[in-house]
Amino acid sequence: MIDGLTVRDASKHDEAADIRSFELVRADGLPLPPISADSHIDVIVPGGPTRQYSLCNAPDENHRYRIAVLRDSKSRGGSAGMHDRVNVGDALTISMPRNHFALVDDATHSLFLAGSIGVTPILCMSERLARIDASFDMHYCTRSRTRTAFLDRSARALCRPGAAPPGDSVPGGRCRRTVLRVSPARYIDMRFA
């Protein structure tokens, strides 16, 4: 059992094929503890195990935590439990947020590589760097557009004012992300080649 907070699911949304987000708010209505980019929490999944999920909301939001869960076809209760058993209004127990690899926001340049649901911590870190106008690039690989979570959000957040997403041309604009559509095995091969 984790010693943490009782929250309730305020909403859930299908972000992409097999990826669902959950908006968690404190059951007592109080603000949630502060977070930083790439904070994560443990969630006791109803009828299943305890699983870690990265928070994918802005660090300055203390009214909610947002997580996204990829349904695993070989789930042992974690992702299936979140998708099938958690309904709006349900109470969940979560741990206090923590961060095991904090963002270095004063780096000369940051390069982020994300694949599928792994975009959740990367998106938050990229959004933080975009807010402070730090130098970074983000490459997000997915199998298809229907399996690409947060595509619109990344396009809005990660392009400098006046820029257009890749494939469009805007004079003086620069987009700091690329979306590639490749298989997971090909992504691994590309990253470590």
C-alpha positions in Angstrom: 0.0 0.0 0.0 1.3 3.5 -0.8 1.0 6.3 1.6 -0.3 9.1 -0.6 -3.3 11.0 -1.8 -6.8 10.2 -2.6 -7.8 11.6 -5.9 -10.8 11.2 -8.2 -10.9 10.9 -12.0 -12.4 14.2 -13.2 -12.3 13.2 -16.9 -10.8 10.8 -19.3 -10.2 11.2 -23.0 -9.0 9.0 -25.8 -5.8 10.7 -27.0 -5.0 8.2 -29.8 -5.6 4.5 -30.6 -5.2 2.6 -27.3 -4.0 5.7 -25.4 -6.3 7.3 -22.8 -5.6 10.3 -20.6 -7.0 10.7 -17.1 -7.4 14.0 -15.2 -6.9 13.4 -11.5 -8.1 16.0 -8.9 -7.9 15.8 -5.1 -11.0 14.2 -3.6 -11.0 16.9 -0.9 -10.8 19.7 -3.5 -7.5 21.1 -2.2 -4.6 22.0 -4.5 -2.3 19.1 -5.4 1.4 19.1 -4.3 3.7 21.0 -6.8 5.4 19.1 -9.6 8.2 19.7 -12.1 8.6 18.7 -15.7 8.8 14.9 -15.8 7.3 14.2 -12.4 5.6 10.9 -12.0 3.3 9.2 -9.6 2.4 5.7 -8.5 -1.3 4.8 -9.0 -3.0 1.9 -7.3 -4.9 0.5 -10.3 -8.4 -0.9 -9.3 -8.2 -4.7 -9.3 -4.6 -4.7 -10.3 -1.1 -3.7 -9.4 0.5 -0.3 -8.6 1.9 1.3 -11.7 4.1 4.5 -12.3 2.8 7.1 -14.8 4.5 10.3 -15.9 2.5 13.5 -15.3 1.7 15.2 -18.6 0.3 18.5 -17.4 2.1 21.8 -16.9 4.1 22.1 -13.7 2.3 25.3 -12.7 -1.1 23.5 -12.6 -1.9 22.5 -9.1 -5.6 21.8 -9.6 -5.0 18.5 -11.5 -2.6 15.8 -12.4 -2.9 14.4 -15.9 -1.6 11.0 -16.9 -1.8 9.0 -20.2 -2.0 5.2 -20.3 -1.2 3.0 -23.3 -3.4 -0.1 -23.3 -0.9 -3.0 -23.5 -2.3 -6.1 -25.2 -0.4 -8.2 -22.7 -1.5 -6.2 -19.7 -1.2 -7.9 -16.3 -3.8 -5.6 -14.9 -2.2 -2.2 -15.0 -3.2 -0.6 -18.4 -6.3 -2.8 -18.8 -7.4 -1.8 -15.3 -7.0 1.9 -16.0 -8.8 1.6 -19.4 -11.6 -0.7 -18.3 -12.2 -0.1 -14.6 -11.6 3.6 -14.0 -14.6 5.8 -14.6 -15.2 9.5 -14.2 -15.8 10.2 -10.5 -14.0 7.1 -9.3 -11.5 7.5 -6.4 -7.9 6.3 -6.8 -4.9 6.3 -4.4 -1.7 7.9 -5.7 1.7 8.5 -4.3 3.2 11.9 -3.8 4.9 13.1 -7.1 8.6 12.6 -7.6 11.2 13.2 -10.2 14.1 10.8 -10.8 15.7 12.7 -13.7 15.1 16.3 -13.4 15.2 18.6 -16.4 18.4 20.7 -16.8 16.7 23.8 -18.2 20.0 25.8 -18.5 21.7 23.3 -20.9 23.2 24.7 -24.0 20.9 22.5 -26.1 18.6 19.6 -25.3 17.6 16.8 -27.7 14.6 14.7 -26.9 13.7 11.4 -28.5 10.2 10.0 -27.8 8.3 7.0 -29.0 4.6 6.3 -28.5 3.5 6.8 -24.9 7.0 7.8 -24.0 6.2 11.2 -25.2 4.4 12.1 -21.9 7.5 13.2 -19.9 9.3 14.5 -23.0 6.3 16.7 -24.0 6.3 18.3 -20.5 10.0 18.9 -20.6 9.8 20.4 -24.1 7.0 22.7 -23.1 9.0 23.9 -20.1 12.0 24.7 -22.4 9.7 26.4 -24.9 8.2 28.6 -22.2 11.7 29.9 -21.2 12.9 30.0 -24.9 15.7 27.5 -24.3 17.3 25.6 -27.2 16.0 22.1 -27.8 14.7 19.7 -30.5 12.2 17.0 -30.0 11.7 14.0 -32.3 8.6 12.0 -31.7 8.2 8.6 -33.4 4.9 6.7 -33.8 3.5 4.0 -35.9 0.7 6.1 -37.5 -1.2 9.3 -37.0 -4.0 7.5 -35.2 -1.5 6.2 -32.7 0.1 9.6 -32.1 -1.0 11.0 -28.7 -0.9 14.8 -28.2 0.0 15.6 -31.8 -2.0 18.8 -31.8 -0.6 19.8 -28.4 3.0 19.2 -29.5 2.4 21.2 -32.7 1.0 24.2 -30.8 3.5 24.1 -27.9 6.7 23.4 -29.7 6.7 25.8 -32.6 8.1 29.3 -32.1 5.6 32.1 -32.9 5.2 32.4 -36.6 6.4 28.9 -37.2 4.5 26.1 -38.9 4.7 22.4 -38.2 7.1 20.4 -40.5 5.9 20.3 -44.1 4.7 23.9 -44.0 6.8 26.9 -44.7 6.7 30.2 -42.7 9.4 32.8 -43.3 11.5 33.2 -40.1 9.7 30.5 -38.2 11.3 27.4 -36.8 9.6 24.3 -35.5 11.5 22.4 -32.8 10.1 19.0 -33.4 9.7 16.3 -35.9 7.1 13.6 -36.1 8.3 10.3 -37.6 6.0 7.4 -38.2 8.0 4.2 -37.9 7.6 0.8 -36.2 8.9 0.4 -32.7 11.7 -2.0 -33.9 12.8 0.5 -36.5 12.8 3.3 -33.9 15.1 1.3 -31.6 17.4 0.6 -34.6 17.4 4.3 -35.5 18.2 5.4 -32.0 21.1 3.0 -31.4 22.6 2.8 -34.8 
